[in-house]
């Protein structure tokens, strides 16, 4: 997607000096994904030395839509049934965080159920099978999941950490900050 910025702060404004200041915002959300593995140290029992990231598919974000410049919101947002492949290749996973997806622009979807399908191979001879993770930010008062909503003009870094436990859990930690 091309980056698109807009300014809506000139509505019903005037200035005695003749100067109007425009505050621009990005219409998209920016996504970065980094991957690392747990340090094995002296643990001979379980090894992640052959861990390889094969593919990441992002589900639940918009792939197309109409941006209403008057309201500053996305409308008629369509989502892909197959998700969006954001990484497709082969990347060895080390104990140092390595960025595998950088500055990916996505259309924010409010109240969405955003998931990542992560394909790993080489762990104890395993073949790449998808592990699906729903991006949640906690629970509400009734113990229902609260989903991560990607917001306009925000950048997110998702840290995928491959652990040594038997379930091969991958944790996703979103970090967000105002893009501008």
Order of alpha helices (4+ residues) and beta strands (2+ residues): beta-beta-beta-beta-beta-beta-beta-beta-beta-beta-beta-beta-beta-beta
